[in-house]
Amino acid sequence: MADGTGTVSGAEASGSAASILDRAGEAAAALRERYDELRAIERRIDDLGNERVEAAADAYRRAHRVLDSYEEDATGTGDFGAYLTFESKFSAAVDVDDDALAAEAFEAAREAVDKRRLSESDFEAAREALETPGEYVELLEERDDAVDAYRRARRNANEALSALSERIAELEAVTEFADVDPDASVDRLREPVEAYNDAVHAAFESFKREASTRELFEFIERTERYPLVELDQPPRELSEYVEEAEAGEEPLPTLLEYVDYSPSKLEHYVDDPGALRTTVAVHRTYLDRIDAEPLTVEWPPAPADELRYRIKELIPVVSRLDAEEPVVHLREIRSLTREDEYAELRRAAMAREELSEEELTLLASGEIDDRLAAARETRELVAAVLSETDR
């Protein structure tokens, strides 16, 4: 059961992992059973001759259709024309070769109604005589049902195989952290990263409040020189408006307030209310999304060389926010990337972030190897059964 934070407990995760293996084993066993059942039925039909079984079943169905259609009209003192038609059609329906399956039963059925006057008991006798070929109809129906069951079992086994492969991939990803000490403290790395992210958010929000929208756009557009600083660039028509219109001298929060003003009120603040509405209002979503997130350092951070290169691009960008604190923290992080301990701290941070408590426990106990071996063994079993039962 999930705890109050929505995290799945170790016991539940362990049970879930075990159930994947259990379901896969059960699916493989069910597929084997359905396949054997189908093959047994098919062998019975093959021994009898598939065409002969189909022919007997077809004759049985034809005979019953005639019996059901003419019983009321051809019995007693009914319509003599119907009686003659019945006799003709029923004889044709049960006319099978002498060596056909249930040939004697079909002949007995014909004789049961080969009378000048027919009663309900004669029809009943004909139906009783047809019970033997009726078994071939049931046999074909059993085969159809067995085919459906086999296909369902095969589909379930394939789904179980996919689930197993996903589980194995998850376990293999866990084993990549086998050399990590999950109890290692990552505060030395986390603290400067969090401090920088908090500082750059505060600096950017201050800049957005105090600088003009024109200056803000200039800041954003300059980041195009730095591929690793991915701030979304403003739409061209919006950039041109902010550059040329007097309203571009206002801070972004003020410009967004103008959008909500009535036309009459807006006339007191901007020269061309219509231009502001048609240019700024239509790009409200873009403007609302402008924040410092693209300037932050991700957690867990990137490998040392990659992070140093990004910091090299971030420093000149962040320096334009007129705040020293973010730059100080960036330099602190950069210094840390040059230490041998950085790789170990980063790996520990990744393990904490990417692995569940159960997976961390499996790593610490070494049980992860047993889980992975069991999952691989079960996958081999299911794959073998799928291969051996293919039709």
Secondary structure per residue as TSV (DSSP state, phi and psi in degrees):
chain	resnum	aa	ss	phi	psi
A	1	M	-	360.0	144.0
A	2	A	B	-72.5	146.8
A	3	D	-	-85.3	-170.4
A	4	G	T	-63.9	-19.8
A	5	T	T	-92.3	-2.4
A	6	G	S	88.8	3.6
A	7	T	-	-81.1	137.3
A	8	V	B	-78.0	132.8
A	9	S	-	-68.2	159.0
A	10	G	H	-61.0	-42.0
A	11	A	H	-62.6	-41.0
A	12	E	H	-68.0	-42.1
A	13	A	H	-63.4	-41.5
A	14	S	H	-62.9	-43.8
A	15	G	H	-62.9	-38.5
A	16	S	H	-64.2	-42.4
A	17	A	H	-63.3	-42.9
A	18	A	H	-65.1	-37.2
A	19	S	H	-66.3	-31.2
A	20	I	H	-62.3	-44.1
A	21	L	H	-67.4	-41.8
A	22	D	H	-62.0	-46.4
A	23	R	H	-64.6	-36.4
A	24	A	H	-66.1	-43.1
A	25	G	H	-63.2	-41.7
A	26	E	H	-66.1	-39.1
A	27	A	H	-64.8	-39.7
A	28	A	H	-65.9	-42.8
A	29	A	H	-64.4	-41.3
A	30	A	H	-65.2	-39.5
A	31	L	H	-63.7	-44.7
A	32	R	H	-58.9	-42.9
A	33	E	H	-66.3	-45.1
A	34	R	H	-65.0	-36.8
A	35	Y	H	-65.2	-45.2
A	36	D	H	-63.2	-39.6
A	37	E	H	-62.8	-44.5
A	38	L	H	-64.1	-44.7
A	39	R	H	-63.2	-36.8
A	40	A	H	-62.6	-43.1
A	41	I	H	-66.0	-43.0
A	42	E	H	-63.9	-36.2
A	43	R	H	-65.0	-40.0
A	44	R	H	-60.5	-43.3
A	45	I	H	-68.6	-40.4
A	46	D	H	-63.0	-40.3
A	47	D	H	-62.3	-37.2
A	48	L	H	-79.7	-25.8
A	49	G	-	100.8	112.6
A	50	N	H	-58.5	-44.0
A	51	E	H	-65.2	-36.9
A	52	R	H	-68.0	-40.0
A	53	V	H	-64.7	-44.3
A	54	E	H	-61.7	-41.4
A	55	A	H	-64.9	-43.5
A	56	A	H	-63.8	-40.2
A	57	A	H	-65.9	-41.5
A	58	D	H	-63.2	-42.7
A	59	A	H	-63.6	-40.5
A	60	Y	H	-59.8	-46.9
A	61	R	H	-65.3	-42.1
A	62	R	H	-61.2	-44.6
A	63	A	H	-62.6	-43.6
A	64	H	H	-66.7	-37.1
A	65	R	H	-61.3	-41.0
A	66	V	H	-66.8	-44.6
A	67	L	H	-58.5	-46.3
A	68	D	H	-68.0	-33.9
A	69	S	H	-77.2	-30.8
A	70	Y	H	-114.9	-1.1
A	71	E	H	-57.6	-45.3
A	72	E	H	-69.2	-40.4
A	73	D	H	-81.5	-26.7
A	74	A	H	-96.5	-2.1
A	75	T	B	-98.1	159.3
A	76	G	T	61.1	-132.7
A	77	T	T	-100.9	34.7
A	78	G	-	-70.7	-164.7
A	79	D	-	-66.7	119.9
A	80	F	H	-66.9	-33.0
A	81	G	H	-64.0	-40.0
A	82	A	H	-64.8	-37.4
A	83	Y	H	-61.0	-45.9
A	84	L	H	-65.3	-41.3
A	85	T	H	-63.1	-42.6
A	86	F	H	-59.4	-49.0
A	87	E	H	-57.4	-42.3
A	88	S	H	-67.0	-47.5
A	89	K	H	-69.7	-37.5
A	90	F	H	-70.0	-39.7
A	91	S	H	-60.3	-41.0
A	92	A	H	-66.6	-38.1
A	93	A	H	-65.4	-37.9
A	94	V	T	-99.0	10.2
A	95	D	-	-80.0	95.8
A	96	V	-	-120.7	162.8
A	97	D	-	-63.4	154.5
A	98	D	T	-62.1	-29.5
A	99	D	T	-95.8	11.0
A	100	A	S	-70.0	156.2
A	101	L	T	-61.2	135.9
A	102	A	T	59.3	29.7
A	103	A	H	-58.6	-39.3
A	104	E	H	-66.0	-37.2
A	105	A	H	-65.6	-40.9
A	106	F	H	-65.1	-38.6
A	107	E	H	-66.6	-39.7
A	108	A	H	-63.7	-38.5
A	109	A	H	-64.8	-41.5
A	110	R	H	-63.6	-42.0
A	111	E	H	-66.3	-31.3
A	112	A	H	-62.2	-27.0
A	113	V	T	-115.7	13.1
A	114	D	-	-88.6	70.6
A	115	K	S	-137.5	160.9
A	116	R	S	-71.2	-32.2
A	117	R	S	-133.7	134.9
A	118	L	B	-111.2	145.6
A	119	S	-	-122.5	172.9
A	120	E	H	-62.0	-32.8
A	121	S	H	-66.6	-30.3
A	122	D	H	-67.0	-41.2
A	123	F	H	-65.1	-39.3
A	124	E	H	-64.0	-39.1
A	125	A	H	-64.1	-39.4
A	126	A	H	-63.7	-41.5
A	127	R	H	-65.2	-39.4
A	128	E	H	-63.3	-39.7
A	129	A	H	-64.3	-28.3
A	130	L	T	-84.2	-0.2
A	131	E	H	-61.3	-35.5
A	132	T	H	-62.8	-54.2
A	133	P	H	-64.5	-22.2
A	134	G	H	-61.6	-26.6
A	135	E	H	-65.0	-29.3
A	136	Y	H	-73.4	-32.5
A	137	V	H	-63.4	-45.6
A	138	E	H	-61.2	-37.8
A	139	L	H	-63.7	-42.3
A	140	L	H	-66.8	-37.5
A	141	E	H	-65.7	-38.4
A	142	E	H	-61.6	-39.6
A	143	R	H	-64.3	-43.2
A	144	D	H	-61.1	-44.4
A	145	D	H	-63.7	-39.7
A	146	A	H	-66.4	-37.1
A	147	V	H	-63.8	-44.6
A	148	D	H	-61.2	-44.5
A	149	A	H	-64.6	-39.9
A	150	Y	H	-62.6	-44.8
A	151	R	H	-63.7	-40.8
A	152	R	H	-63.0	-43.9
A	153	A	H	-63.7	-38.1
A	154	R	H	-68.2	-40.1
A	155	R	H	-63.0	-42.9
A	156	N	H	-63.0	-39.2
A	157	A	H	-67.5	-39.1
A	158	N	H	-64.6	-40.3
A	159	E	H	-64.8	-39.8
A	160	A	H	-64.3	-37.7
A	161	L	H	-64.5	-40.5
A	162	S	H	-64.5	-43.3
A	163	A	H	-62.3	-39.1
A	164	L	H	-64.7	-42.9
A	165	S	H	-62.1	-39.6
A	166	E	H	-64.4	-42.6
A	167	R	H	-63.6	-41.0
A	168	I	H	-63.4	-41.1
A	169	A	H	-61.2	-40.1
A	170	E	H	-63.3	-45.0
A	171	L	H	-66.4	-38.9
A	172	E	H	-63.6	-37.1
A	173	A	H	-64.1	-36.3
A	174	V	H	-65.8	-41.7
A	175	T	H	-64.3	-19.3
A	176	E	T	-64.9	-17.1
A	177	F	T	-102.7	19.7
A	178	A	T	-61.6	-27.1
A	179	D	T	-90.5	5.6
A	180	V	-	-93.7	140.4
A	181	D	-	-89.4	105.1
A	182	P	T	-66.2	-16.7
A	183	D	T	-92.0	-1.9
A	184	A	S	-65.4	138.7
A	185	S	-	-75.9	133.2
A	186	V	-	-111.3	12.1
A	187	D	H	-60.3	-35.4
A	188	R	H	-62.2	-27.7
A	189	L	H	-93.6	-40.0
A	190	R	H	-65.7	-42.5
A	191	E	H	-60.6	-48.4
A	192	P	H	-67.2	-32.6
A	193	V	H	-66.9	-47.4
A	194	E	H	-64.1	-38.8
A	195	A	H	-64.3	-43.3
A	196	Y	H	-63.4	-47.5
A	197	N	H	-60.1	-42.3
A	198	D	H	-63.3	-42.7
A	199	A	H	-68.3	-40.2
A	200	V	H	-72.5	-32.2
A	201	H	H	-62.9	-46.4
A	202	A	H	-64.6	-42.9
A	203	A	H	-65.6	-40.3
A	204	F	H	-68.3	-43.1
A	205	E	H	-62.3	-39.2
A	206	S	H	-64.9	-44.1
A	207	F	H	-62.5	-40.9
A	208	K	H	-66.1	-33.4
A	209	R	H	-76.3	-35.6
A	210	E	H	-99.5	-34.2
A	211	A	S	-79.7	159.2
A	212	S	-	-71.1	158.6
A	213	T	H	-61.2	-33.1
A	214	R	H	-62.4	-43.9
A	215	E	H	-66.4	-37.9
A	216	L	H	-62.2	-44.3
A	217	F	H	-65.5	-36.9
A	218	E	H	-61.7	-40.3
A	219	F	H	-61.6	-47.8
A	220	I	H	-63.6	-43.4
A	221	E	H	-67.1	-30.0
A	222	R	H	-66.0	-25.8
A	223	T	G	-68.8	-11.4
A	224	E	G	-61.2	-21.2
A	225	R	G	-73.7	-13.5
A	226	Y	-	-119.9	98.1
A	227	P	T	-58.7	-26.5
A	228	L	T	-88.4	-0.4
A	229	V	S	-110.3	96.1
A	230	E	-	-97.8	69.2
A	231	L	-	-84.9	131.2
A	232	D	-	-63.7	130.2
A	233	Q	-	-79.0	146.8
A	234	P	-	-69.0	147.8
A	235	P	-	-57.1	146.6
A	236	R	H	-58.2	-47.6
A	237	E	H	-64.0	-33.5
A	238	L	H	-70.5	-41.1
A	239	S	H	-62.4	-41.2
A	240	E	H	-66.0	-39.1
A	241	Y	H	-63.7	-48.0
A	242	V	H	-62.8	-34.5
A	243	E	H	-70.7	-37.2
A	244	E	H	-100.0	-32.7
A	245	A	S	-81.3	150.0
A	246	E	G	-62.5	-29.9
A	247	A	G	-64.2	-20.1
A	248	G	G	-66.0	-15.2
A	249	E	G	-80.0	-10.6
A	250	E	S	-83.7	150.6
A	251	P	-	-63.1	157.2
A	252	L	H	-57.9	-44.2
A	253	P	H	-56.9	-37.5
A	254	T	H	-68.5	-42.8
A	255	L	H	-59.9	-38.2
A	256	L	H	-71.2	-30.9
A	257	E	H	-64.5	-38.4
A	258	Y	H	-58.9	-34.3
A	259	V	H	-59.6	-32.0
A	260	D	T	-88.3	-3.9
A	261	Y	S	-74.1	153.2
A	262	S	-	-72.1	156.4
A	263	P	H	-54.6	-41.5
A	264	S	H	-66.3	-39.6
A	265	K	H	-71.7	-37.0
A	266	L	H	-65.5	-27.9
A	267	E	T	-60.4	-24.2
A	268	H	T	-80.2	-10.6
A	269	Y	T	-116.2	-28.4
A	270	V	-	-133.8	155.6
A	271	D	S	-72.9	-34.6
A	272	D	-	-130.9	85.5
A	273	P	H	-57.4	-37.1
A	274	G	H	-63.4	-41.6
A	275	A	H	-64.0	-39.7
A	276	L	H	-63.9	-44.0
A	277	R	H	-66.2	-42.9
A	278	T	H	-77.7	-18.8
A	279	T	H	-104.6	-48.6
A	280	V	T	-79.6	-45.9
A	281	A	G	-60.7	-38.4
A	282	V	G	-71.5	-16.1
A	283	H	G	-111.0	26.7
A	284	R	H	-59.8	-40.0
A	285	T	H	-60.0	-44.7
A	286	Y	H	-61.2	-46.5
A	287	L	H	-64.7	-38.4
A	288	D	H	-66.6	-26.1
A	289	R	H	-86.7	-6.7
A	290	I	-	-67.4	114.8
A	291	D	-	-151.4	-175.3
A	292	A	S	-88.2	0.8
A	293	E	G	-53.7	-42.0
A	294	P	G	-65.3	-13.1
A	295	L	G	-92.8	-7.5
A	296	T	S	-81.4	165.6
A	297	V	-	-100.2	127.3
A	298	E	-	-68.1	159.1
A	299	W	S	-128.1	129.0
A	300	P	S	-63.7	151.8
A	301	P	-	-73.2	168.8
A	302	A	-	-73.4	168.4
A	303	P	-	-55.1	158.3
A	304	A	H	-55.0	-53.0
A	305	D	H	-60.7	-43.0
A	306	E	H	-65.3	-42.3
A	307	L	H	-68.3	-39.4
A	308	R	H	-61.6	-40.4
A	309	Y	H	-64.6	-39.7
A	310	R	H	-68.3	-40.2
A	311	I	H	-62.2	-35.0
A	312	K	H	-59.1	-34.3
A	313	E	H	-83.4	-33.3
A	314	L	H	-68.9	-38.9
A	315	I	H	-57.7	-51.1
A	316	P	H	-65.4	-29.1
A	317	V	H	-71.3	-52.8
A	318	V	H	-65.1	-30.2
A	319	S	H	-59.8	-26.5
A	320	R	T	-75.4	-4.7
A	321	L	T	-84.5	2.4
A	322	D	S	56.7	42.2
A	323	A	-	-139.0	126.8
A	324	E	H	-81.0	-32.0
A	325	E	H	-58.1	-46.4
A	326	P	H	-59.4	-39.0
A	327	V	H	-66.8	-39.5
A	328	V	H	-59.2	-45.2
A	329	H	H	-67.4	-36.4
A	330	L	H	-61.5	-42.0
A	331	R	H	-66.8	-33.9
A	332	E	H	-65.3	-43.6
A	333	I	H	-64.5	-41.6
A	334	R	H	-61.1	-40.4
A	335	S	H	-63.0	-39.0
A	336	L	H	-65.7	-33.4
A	337	T	H	-66.9	-18.4
A	338	R	T	-86.6	-6.1
A	339	E	S	-89.1	148.3
A	340	D	T	-61.3	-28.5
A	341	E	H	-70.4	-19.3
A	342	Y	H	-57.7	-47.8
A	343	A	H	-59.6	-40.5
A	344	E	H	-66.8	-42.8
A	345	L	H	-63.7	-42.5
A	346	R	H	-64.2	-43.2
A	347	R	H	-63.5	-39.3
A	348	A	H	-65.4	-39.3
A	349	A	H	-64.8	-41.2
A	350	M	H	-64.3	-40.1
A	351	A	H	-62.6	-44.0
A	352	R	H	-63.3	-36.4
A	353	E	H	-79.9	-38.3
A	354	E	H	-95.9	-22.3
A	355	L	S	-103.2	146.3
A	356	S	-	-78.2	169.8
A	357	E	H	-61.6	-38.5
A	358	E	H	-64.3	-41.5
A	359	E	H	-67.0	-38.1
A	360	L	H	-63.5	-39.0
A	361	T	H	-65.9	-41.3
A	362	L	H	-61.4	-38.9
A	363	L	H	-64.3	-47.7
A	364	A	H	-63.5	-36.0
A	365	S	H	-86.6	-14.8
A	366	G	T	82.3	2.3
A	367	E	T	-71.7	-14.0
A	368	I	H	-58.8	-35.8
A	369	D	H	-65.1	-39.4
A	370	D	H	-66.1	-41.5
A	371	R	H	-62.5	-42.6
A	372	L	H	-66.9	-41.7
A	373	A	H	-63.2	-41.7
A	374	A	H	-65.2	-40.7
A	375	A	H	-66.3	-41.7
A	376	R	H	-65.7	-40.3
A	377	E	H	-62.9	-42.4
A	378	T	H	-66.4	-38.3
A	379	R	H	-63.2	-40.3
A	380	E	H	-62.1	-39.9
A	381	L	H	-62.7	-49.2
A	382	V	H	-63.9	-41.6
A	383	A	H	-63.5	-38.4
A	384	A	H	-65.3	-43.4
A	385	V	H	-63.9	-41.1
A	386	L	H	-61.4	-40.9
A	387	S	H	-67.7	-42.6
A	388	E	H	-73.3	-21.4
A	389	T	T	-106.7	13.4
A	390	D	-	-70.7	142.9
A	391	R	-	-119.9	360.0
